Amino acid sequence: METGFYKKRSLEDSNETTTSDNIKKKIAKILLTHEREYTTVLVSNLPKSVNQGKLRKLFSDCGKIRHADIADSLEKKSRFAKIEFFSYDECLSALTKTNKYVGQNEIKVDYLRDCTLWITNFPPYYDIKYLKQLFHSLNVVVLSIRLPSKKFNSSRRFAYIDVTSTEDAKKCVDELNKKCIDGYDLVVKLSNPLERNKRTDSASLERRELFVRNLDPRYTTEEELRSYFDRFGEIESIHIPSSQQLNNDEGSNKNDNRNRIRNACAFISYKTKEDAQKSLQLNKTEWNGRVISVSLADSKPYLDRQRVKKLMNNHTTHTSKNNRIMSLYPINDKVSKEQIRSFLWDQKCIEQDSDIENIYLVTDYQGCIIEFKDMKKCNETILRLQGTKFYNQMIHCGTIANLRNNKYKNYPSSIKIISPTENQNDQSNRKSNVMINRESQSKSNMSNADFRKIFLGK
């Protein structure tokens, strides 16, 4: 009989080690941090009339509910619910509800385990709607879709998707993993909290990766670099851009100087931040007849954050550059740059991608900054978007100062992307997550003085 997370061991297997010490430690850590996999139940065969209020009332005596999602069955005759509690004991209490009747329906309550998928490398424009359609094409019920926050890395593109059975989860992996959509090969795996991979950009984010420049290509090999840099500490990895390796390959034409690189570079990751800091003393020193440059590598998310910080702290107005910049708010911190770009295309604000120089997400202020190539296109976009809805939220357009002073800043949950699994009755009439609802009165909020400021920069 199962008593909680572990099975009760019989006398026959009492001497067997069911899990290693490391696994036990990881499980203990997971339980302490309230991991979803061990505090969540799946409720099946709920009546179609069950909504969030009725569901929470039904399980209120089991404990405090952290989050709940409701989804229709494929036949639309009943409903599923995924309920996440704050503790494992509360989850156990919820299991006692199984075989009880709710109306005419006998419900079933089980652990929701091994039913979570991790998916990445889907097209950049994909949002909850597209992901849900992808899984529905396999006749799989989607309980919930969780997207990452773009607060610290605007390029993050993955999702956790909960389905109703391990069989459906395996089916999705078999049929979707490596499936090509618009030139992107999907990566779909079963989520396992005990086997979480370290982020591939962790070295640069943790400031323990070096960027070494002005190297002599003849000596830019992993062996040479390792022997020279390992005096400061243990090296985790060395990456030399493949184009350099190809251009400097021994089989290339030695007389063709056009294809040969004169200055090579490399990325060197140390095990610790302290060792990387110590190696900076090699900056502007001579090696193999070259004065090399050694600095900490900056990832693109880090550079983007520095650029945003500079823009938000710039109080200069009406410069030629500022007149090409507009702000858009409020925007959920899970919206990507590509979704914003698609929105601009849908609203006919841009005619080609080159109309926009950059899009910066400013999650602390629940908005974004859009940098256009010319002032005219920027002003036209402000007028066109004012009074429209983006993900069912009325958006505002303005300057960086408007974004800086907007009332939504630092409100972590003021805006919500509505999941397809939430409020499904209300969403049946929606054609898309991106709703456009022009309201003439919203444009009347802009005075003649506002229009003069936009066009004349006064």
NUVO-253442 format. One record per residue: residue in three letters; x, y, z of N, C-alpha, C, O in turn. Coordinates in steps of 0.2 Angstrom, whole numbers, plus 5000, padded with zeros to 4 digits. Layout:
# residues N
AlaXYZXYZXYZXYZ/...
END
This chain:
# residues 458
Met500449945000500050005000500450065000500950065003/Glu500250114996500650174995500550225001499950245002/Thr501050245005500950295010501350355009501850365011/Gly501050405005501350465003501850444997501650414992/Phe502350484997502850474991503150414990503250384985/Tyr503350384996503750314996503250254997502750265001/Lys503450204994503050144995503350105002503950105003/Lys502850075005503050045011503449975009503249935005/Arg504049965012504449915010504249855014504149855020/Ser504249795010504149735014504749705017505249725015/Leu504649645021505249615024505749585019506349585020/Glu505449565013505849535008506349585005506949565004/Asp506149645004506649685001506849745005507049795003/Ser506849725012507049775017507849795016508049845018/Asn508149745013508949755013509049795006509649805005/Glu508649805002508749834995508749904996508349935000/Thr509149934992509150014992508750034986508950024981/Thr508150064988507750084982507950144979507850154973/Thr508250194982508550254979509250274982509350254988/Ser509650304978510250324981510250384986509650414986/Asp510750394989510750454994510650514991510250564993/Asn510950524985510850584981510150594979509950654979/Ile509850544976509150554974508750574980508250614980/Lys508850544986508450554992508550634994508050664996/Lys509150654993509250724995508850774990508550824992/Lys508850754984508550794979507750794980507450844980/Ile507550734982506750724983506650774989506050804989/Ala507050764994506850805000506850884999506450915001/Lys507350904995507350974993506750994989506451044990/Ile506550944984505950954980505350964985504951014984/Leu505250924989504650924994504650984998504151014999/Leu505251015000505351075004505151135000504851185003/Thr505251134994505151194989504451184986504351224981/His504051134988503351134985503351124978503051164974/Glu503751074975503751064968503051044966502751004970/Arg502851064960502251044958502050974957501550944958/Glu502650934955502550864954502250824960502050774959/Tyr502350854966502250814972501650854976501550834982/Thr501350904974500850934977500250944973499750984974/Thr500150904967499650914962499250854961499550794961/Val498550864961498150804959497750824953497650874951/Leu497550764950497150774944496450744946496350694948/Val495950784944495250764946494850754939494850794934/Ser494550694938494250674932493550664933493250654938/Asn493150674927492450664927492050714931491550694934/Leu492250774931491850824934491350844929491350844923/Pro490750874932490150894928490450954924490850994926/Lys490050964918490251024914490151094917490451144915/Ser489651094922489551154926490051174931489951234933/Val490551134932491051154937491451204935491751204929/Asn491551254939491951314937492451324943492551284947/Gln492851374943493451384948493151394955493351364959/Gly492551424955492251434962492051374965492151354971/Lys491651334961491351264963491951224965491951184970/Leu492451224961493051174962493351194968493551144972/Arg493551254970493851274976493451264982493751244987/Lys492851264981492351254987492351174989492351154994/Leu492351134983492351064984492951044988492950994992/Phe493551074986494251044989494451094995495051084997/Ser494051134997494251185002494451155009494851185013/Asp494151095011494251065017494951025017495150995022/Cys495251025011495850985010496451025012496950995014/Gly496451085011496951135012496951195007496451205004/Lys497451235007497551295004497751274996498251244995/Ile497351304992497451284985497951344982497751404982/Arg498451324979498951374976498751394969498751454967/His498451344965498251354958497851304956497951244958/Ala497351314952496951264949496751284941496651344939/Asp496751234937496551234930496051194928495951134931/Ile495551214924495051164922495051164914495151214911/Ala494951104912494951084905494351034903494250994907/Asp494051054897493551004895493850944892494450944890/Ser493450884893493650824890493650824882493350874880/Leu493850784879493850784871493150784869492950814864/Glu492750744872492050734870491550794873490950794871/Lys491850834877491550894879490950874884490450914885/Lys490950814887490450794891490550794898490150794903/Ser491250804900491450814907492050854907492250884902/Arg492350864913492850914914493450874918493350834922/Phe494050904916494650884921494850944925494651004923/Ala495150934930495450984934496150964937496250914939/Lys496551014937497251004940497251054945497151114945/Ile497351024951497351064958498051064961498251004962/Glu498351114962499051124965498951144972498651204973/Phe499151114977499151134984499851154986500351154983/Phe499851184992500451214995500851164998501451174999/Ser500551105000500951055004500750985001500250974999/Tyr501250935003501150865001500550835005500150795002/Asp500550855011499950825015499250845013498850815013/Glu499250915010498550935008498450895001497850885000/Cys498950874998498850834992498550774993498150744990/Leu498850744999498550675001497850675003497450635002/Ser497650735006496950745009496550745003495950715004/Ala496750774998496250784992496150714989495550704986/Leu496550664989496450594987495850564990495550514987/Thr495650584996495050554999494450574996493950544997/Lys494450614991493850634987493650594982493150594979/Thr494150544980493950504974493350454976493250434981/Asn493050444970492350404970491850434974491250404975/Lys491850504975491350534978490950564972491150574967/Tyr490350584973489850614968489850684968489750714974/Val489850714963489750784962489150794957489250784951/Gly488650804959488050804955487850724953487850684958/Gln487850714947487750644945488350614943488350554941/Asn488950644943489550614941490050594947490050624952/Glu490250534946490750504951491450524949491650504944/Ile491750564953492350594951492950544954492850504958/Lys493550554950494150514952494650564953494750614949/Val495050554959495650594961496250554961496250504965/Asp496750574957497350544957497950594957497850654956/Tyr498550564959499150604958499250624951499150584947/Leu499450684950499650704943500450704943500750744944/Arg500650644940501350634940501550604933501150574930/Asp502150624931502450604924501950624919501950594914/Cys501650684920501150704914501350774912500950814909/Thr501950794914502150864912502750864907503250824907/Leu502650894901503050904896503450964896503251014898/Trp504050964893504451024892504551024885504850984882/Ile504451084882504451094875504851154873504751204877/Thr505251154869505651214867505851214859505651164856/Asn506151264857506251274850505651274845505751264839/Phe505151294848504551314843504651384840505051424843/Pro504251394835504351464831504251514836503851514841/Pro504651574836504651624840503951664841503751684846/Tyr503451654836502851684837502351644840501751664842/Tyr502551584842502051534846501851564852502351594856/Asp501251564854500951584861500551524863500551474860/Ile500151534869499751484872499251454867499151394867/Lys498951504863498451474858498751424853498451374852/Tyr499351444850499651394845499851334848499851284845/Leu500151334854500351274858499751234859499851174859/Lys499251264861498651224863498451184857498251124857/Gln498351224851498151194845498651134843498351084840/Leu499251144844499751094842499651024846499650974843/Phe499451024852499350964856498650944855498550884855/His498150984853497450964852497450924845497050884844/Ser497950934841497950904834498150824835498050784831/Leu498350814841498550744843497950714847498050654850/Asn497450744848496850724852497050714860496950664863/Val497450764862497750764869497450824872497450884870/Val497150814878496850864883497450904886497850874889/Val497450964885497951014889497651044895497151074895/Leu497951024900497751054907497951124908497551164910/Ser498651134907498851204908499551204904499851164902/Ile499651274902500251284899500651344903500351394904/Arg501251334904501651384908502251404904502651364902/Leu502251474903502751504899503251544904503051564910/Pro503851544902504351584907504251654907504051684902/Ser504451684912504551764912505151784908505651754908/Lys505051844904505551864900505951924904506351964901/Lys505851924911506151974915506951984914507152034913/Phe507251924914507951924914508251904908508851914906/Asn507851874903508051854897507551854892507051814892/Ser507551904888506951914883506951864878506451854874/Ser507451824877507451774872507251704874507251654870/Arg507051694880506851624883506251604879505751634878/Arg506251544877505751514873505651444874505851394871/Phe505251424879505051354881504451364885504151414887/Ala504151304886503551294890503451234893503751184891/Tyr503051234899502951174903502151154901501751204902/Ile502051094899501351084897501051024901501450964901/Asp500551024904500250974908499650934904499250974901/Val499750874903499150834900498850784905499150784911/Thr498450744903498050704908498250634910498050604914/Ser498750614906498950544907499750534905499950574901/Thr500050484908500750474906500750444899501250454895/Glu500150414897500150384890500150444885500450444880/Asp499750494886499650554882500350584882500550614876/Ala500650594887501350624888501850594883502250624879/Lys501850524884502350484879502150494872502550494868/Lys501550494871501250504864501550564861501750574855/Cys501450624865501650684862502450684861502650714856/Val502850654865503550654864503650614858504150634854/Asp503350554857503550514851503350554845503650544840/Glu502750594845502550624838502750694837502750714832/Leu502950724843503150794842503850814842504150854839/Asn504250774846504950784846505350774840505250724836/Lys505650824838506050834831505550844825505850844820/Lys504950864827504450884822504650954819504750994823/Cys504650964813504951024810504251074809503851054805/Ile504251134812503751174811504051244808504451274812/Asp503951264802504151324800504951334800505251384802/Gly505251274799506051274800506351264807506951264807/Tyr505851254812506151244818505951174820505451154820/Asp506451144823506451074825506251074832506651094837/Leu505651044834505351044841505851004845506050954843/Val505851024851506150974856505650964862505451014865/Val505450904862504850884867505150834872505350774869/Lys505150844878505350794883504950784889504550834890/Leu504950734892504550724898504950764904505550754904/Ser504650804907504950844912505150804918504650764921/Asn505750804921505950774926506350814931506950834929/Pro506050834937506450884941507050864944507450904946/Leu507150794944507850764946508350774941508950754943/Glu508150784935508650784930508650854926508750854920/Arg508650904929508650974926509250984924509750984927/Asn509351004917509951024914510151094916509751134917/Lys510751104917511051174918510951214912510951194906/Arg510751284913510651324907511251324903511851334906/Thr511251334896511851334892512151404892512751404891/Asp511851454895512151514895512251534902512351594904/Ser512351484907512451494914513051524915513151564920/Ala513551504911514251534913514251614912514551644916/Ser513951634906513951704905513551744910513751794913/Leu512951714912512551744917512851744924512751794928/Glu513251694926513551694932514251734932514651724937/Arg514451764926515051804926515651764927516151784931/Arg515651704924516251664925516551634918516951594917/Glu516251674913516451664906516951714903516751774904/Leu517451704900517951754897517851754889517651714886/Phe517951814887517951834880518651854878518851904880/Val519051814874519751824873519751844866519551804861/Arg520051904864520151934857520851944855521351934859/Asn520951954849521551964846522051914847522651924848/Leu521851854846522251794846522551774839522251794834/Asp523151744839523451724833523051664831523151614835/Pro522751664825522451604823522851534823522551484824/Arg523451544822523851484821523951444828524051384828/Tyr523851484833523851454840523151444844523151434850/Thr522651464840521951464843521651394843521251384839/Thr521951354847521651284848521451274855521651314860/Glu521051224856520851214863521351194868521451214874/Glu521851154865522451134869522851194871523051194877/Glu523051234866523451294868523151344873523451364878/Leu522451354872522151394876522051364883522151404888/Arg521951304884521851274890522551274894522551284900/Ser523051254891523751254894523951324897524351334901/Tyr523651384893523851444895523451474900523651514905/Phe522751454900522351494905522151444911521851474916/Asp522351384911522151344917522551354923522451324928/Arg523051404923523451414929522951454934523151454940/Phe522451484932522051524937521451484940521151504945/Gly521351424937520851374940520551324935520751324929/Glu520151284937519851234933519351264927518951304929/Ile519551244921519151264916518551214914518651154914/Glu517951244913517351204912517351184905517251134903/Ser517451234900517351224893517751284889517851334892/Ile517951264883518251314879517851314872517751264869/His517651374870517251374863517651424858517751474860/Ile517751394853518051434847517551434842517351384839/Pro517351494839516851504834517051454828517651464826/Ser516551414826516751374820516951404814517351374810/Ser516751464812516951494806517751504806518051504801/Gln518051524812518751524813519051464811519551454808/Gln518851404814519151344813519051324806519551294803/Leu518551334802518451314795518951354791519351334787/Asn519051424792519451464788520151454790520551474785/Asn520351424795521051414797521251344797521751324799/Asp520751304793520951234793521551214789521751254784/Glu521851164791522551154787522451134780522851144776/Gly521851114778521751104771521551164767521451154761/Ser521451214770521251274766521851304762522451284763/Asn521751344757522251374753522651424756522351474758/Lys523251404757523751454761523851514758524051564761/Asn523751514751523951584748523351624747523451684745/Asp522751604749522151644748522051674755521751654759/Asn522351744756522251774762521551804763521451834769/Arg521151814758520551844758520051804763519651834767/Asn520151734763519751694768520051674774519751644778/Arg520651704776520951694782520851744787520851804786/Ile520751724793520651764799521251784802521751744803/Arg521351854803521951874806521951884813522451874817/Asn521351894816521251904823520751854825520151854823/Ala520951804829520451754831520151774838520451814842/Cys519651734841519351744847519151684850519051634846/Ala518951684857518751624860518351634866518451694869/Phe517951594868517551594875517851544879517851484878/Ile518051564885518351514890517851524897517851574900/Ser517651464899517151464905517551424910517751374910/Tyr517551464916517851434922517351394926516751414926/Lys517551354931517051324936516851374941516251374943/Thr517251424942516951474947517051544945517551564940/Lys516651594947516751664946517351694948517651734945/Glu517651664954518251694957518851684952519251724951/Asp518851614949519451604945519351644938519951664936/Ala518751654936518751704930518951774931519351804927/Gln518851794937519051864939519851864940520151914937/Lys520151814942520851814943521151814936521751844935/Ser520851774931521151774924521151844920521451844915/Leu520751894923520751954919521351994920521452034916/Gln521851974924522552004924522951994917523452024916/Leu522651944913522951934907522751984902523051984896/Asn522352024903522052074898522652124897523052144901/Lys522752134890523252184888523952154889524452194890/Thr524052084890524752054890524852024884524452014879/Glu525552004883525751974876525751904877525951874881/Trp525451874871525451794871525551774863525151804859/Asn526051744862526251714855526251784850526051774845/Gly526651834853526751894849526151934848526151984844/Arg525651924852525051964851524851994858524951964863/Val524652064858524352084864523552074864523252094860/Ile523452024869522751994869522252034873522452074878/Ser521652034872521152064876520752014879520451964876/Val520652024886520351974890519752004894519952054898/Ser519151994893518652024897518051974899518051914896/Leu517651994903517051944905516551944899516452004897/Ala516351894897515851884891515151914894514951894899/Asp514851954890514251984891513751944886513751944880/Ser513251914889512751884885512251934883512251994885/Lys511851914877511451964874510851994879510752044879/Pro510651944883510151974888510452024893510052074895/Tyr511052014895511352064899511452124896511352184898/Leu511652124889511752184885511052224884511052284885/Asp510552184883509952214882509652244889509452304888/Arg509852214894509652244901510052314902509752364905/Gln510652314900511052374901510752434896510752494898/Arg510552414890510252464885509652484888509552544888/Val509252444891508552464894508652514899508352564900/Lys509152494904509352544909509552604907509352664910/Lys509952614902510152674899509552714896509552774898/Leu509152684893508552714890508152744895507852804895/Met507952704900507552724905507752784910507352814913/Asn508452784910508752834915508952894911509152944913/Asn508752894904508952954900508353004900507752984898/His508453064903507853114904507953164898507553214899/Thr508353154894508353204888507853184883507653134882/Thr507453244881506853234877507053264870507453314869/His506653244865506653274858507253274855507453324851/Thr507753224856508253214852508053174846507553144846/Ser508453174841508353134835508153064836507753034833/Lys508553034841508452964842507852954846507452904845/Asn507752994851507152984856506452994852505952964854/Asn506453034846505853044842505752984838505152984835/Arg506152934838506052874835505852814839505852754837/Ile505752834846505652784851504952794854504752844856/Met504652734855503952734858503952684863504352634863/Ser503452694868503352644873502652614872502252644870/Leu502552554874501952514874501852484881502252444883/Tyr501252494884501152464890500352464892500052504889/Pro500052424896500452374900500452304896500052294892/Ile501052264897501152204893501352154898501852164903/Asn501152094898501352044902502052024901502352024896/Asp502352004907503151984906503251924903503851904902/Lys502751884901502851824897502751834889502751784886/Val502551894887502551904880503251914877503651954880/Ser503351884871503951894868504051944863503551974861/Lys504651964861504752014856504451994850504152044846/Glu504451934848504151914842503451924842503151934837/Gln503051914847502351924848502151994847501652014844/Ile502652034850502452104849502552124842502252164839/Arg503152104839503252114831502652094827502452124822/Ser502352034829501852004825501252044826500852064821/Phe501152074832500552124833500652184829500152204826/Leu501252214828501352274824501252254817500952294813/Trp501352194814501252174808500452174807500152194802/Asp500152134811499352134811499052194811498552204807/Gln499352244814498952314814499252354809499052414808/Lys499652324804499952364798500352424800500352474797/Cys500652424806501052474808501752474805502052524804/Ile501952414802502552404799502452364792502052324792/Glu502852384787502852354781503452304780503352254775/Gln503952304784504452264783504852264790504852304794/Asp505152204791505552204798506052254799506152274805/Ser506352274794506852334794506552394797506952444798/Asp505952404797505652464800505752474807505752534810/Ile505952424810506052424817506752404819507052354816/Glu507152444822507852434824507852384830508252334830/Asn507452394835507552354841506852354845506452404845/Ile506752304848506152294853506452274860506852224860/Tyr506352314865506652294872506052284876505652324877/Leu506052234880505552214885505752254892506352244894/Val505352284895505452324901504952294906504452324908/Thr505152234909504652204913504552234919503952224922/Asp505052274922504852304928504352354928504052374933/Tyr504252384922503752434921503152404917502752444914/Gln503052334916502552304912502452334905501852344903/Gly503052344902502952374895503552354891503952304892/Cys503552384885504152374881504352444877503952494877/Ile504952444875505152504871505252484864505652434862/Ile505052514859505052504852505452554848505252614849/Glu506052534845506452584842506352584835506552534832/Phe506152634831505952634824506552664820507052694823/Lys506552654814507052674810506952754808507452784807/Asp506352774808506252844806505652864811505252824813/Met505652934812505152964816504452954814503952944818/Lys504352964807503652964804503352894806502752894808/Lys503652844805503352774806503252764814502752734815/Cys503652794818503552794825502852824827502452804831/Asn502752884824502152924826501552894823501052894826/Glu501652864817501052834814500852774818500252764819/Thr501352734821501152684825500852704832500352664834/Ile501052754835500752784841499952794840499552774844/Leu499852824834499152844833498752784831498152784833/Arg499052734828498652674826498552634831497952594832/Leu498952624836498852574842498552604848498252564852/Gln498452674848498152694854497452674854497052694849/Gly497252644859496552624860496352554857495852534856/Thr496952514856496852444854496952394860497152414865/Lys496752334859496852284864497352234862497452214856/Phe497852214866498352164865498252114871498352134876/Tyr498152054869498051994874497452024879497552014885/Asn496952044876496352064879496452124884496052134889/Gln497052164883497152214888497252284884497652284879/Met496852334886496952394883497652424884497952424889/Ile497952444878498652464879498752534877498252574874/His499252564880499352634879500052644876500552604876/Cys500052704872500752714868500952784871500552824873/Gly501652794870501852854872502652854872502952824868/Thr502952904876503652914876503952864882503552834885/Ile504552864882504952834888504752854895504652824900/Ala504652924895504352954901503752934903503552924909/Asn503252924898502552894900502652824903502352804907/Leu503052784900503252714903503452714910503252674914/Arg503952764911504252774917503752784923503852764928/Asn503252824921502752854926502152814926501652834929/Asn502052754922501452724921501252694927501652674931/Lys500552684928500352654935500452584936500352554941/Tyr500652544930500652474930501352454933501452394934/Lys501852494933502552474935502552444942502152464947/Asn502952394942503052354948502452314951502452304957/Tyr501952314946501352264948501452204945501352194939/Pro501752154949501952084946501352044943501452004939/Ser500752054946500152014943499652064941499052034941/Ser499752124938499252164936498952144930498352164928/Ile499352114926499052094919499152014918499651984921/Lys498651984915498751914915498551894907498051914904/Ile498951844905498851814899498351754900498451714904/Ile497751764897497251714899497451644895497451644889/Ser497451594899497651524897496951494893496451514896/Pro497051454888496551424885496151374890495551364888/Thr496451354895496151314900495751344905495451314909/Glu495751414905495451454910494851484907494851514902/Asn494251484911493651524909493451504902493351544898/Gln493451434900493351414894492651434891492651454885/Asn492151444895491551464892491551534890491251554885/Asp491951574893492051644891492451654885492351704881/Gln492851604884493351614878493151574872493451584867/Ser492551544872492351504866492151554860492251534854/Asn492051614862491851664856492451704854492451744849/Arg493051684857493651724855493951694849494051634849/Lys494151724844494551704839495251694840495651654837/Ser495551734844496251734845496351764852495951804855/Asn496951754855497251784861497351864860497251904865/Val497551884854497651954852496951984850496751964844/Met496652024854496052054853496152124851496552164854/Ile495752144846495852214843495152244844494652214841/Asn495052294848494452324849494552394850494652424855/Arg494452424844494552504844494052534847493452524846/Glu494152584851493652614855493752694853494352724855/Ser493352724850493452794848493552834854493852884853/Gln493252824860493352864865494052864868494252914871/Ser494352814867495052804869495552854866495952884868/Lys495352864859495752914855495552984857496053034857/Ser494952994860494853064862495153084868495153144870/Asn495453034871495853054877496453094876496753134880/Met496653094869497253134867497053204865496653204860/Ser497353254868497153324866497553344860497953304857/Asn497353404857497653434852498453444853498853434849/Ala498553464860499253474862499653404861500253414860/Asp499353354863499653284863499853274855500453254854/Phe499353284851499553274844500153314841500553294837/Arg500153384843500653424841501353404844501853404840/Lys501353374850501953354853502253294849502853284848/Ile501753254846501953194842502253214836502753184834/Phe501953254832502153274825502653324825503053324821/Leu502653374830503153424830503653424835504153464834/Gly503653374839504153364844504253424849504753434851/Lys503653454850503653504855503353484862503253534866/
END
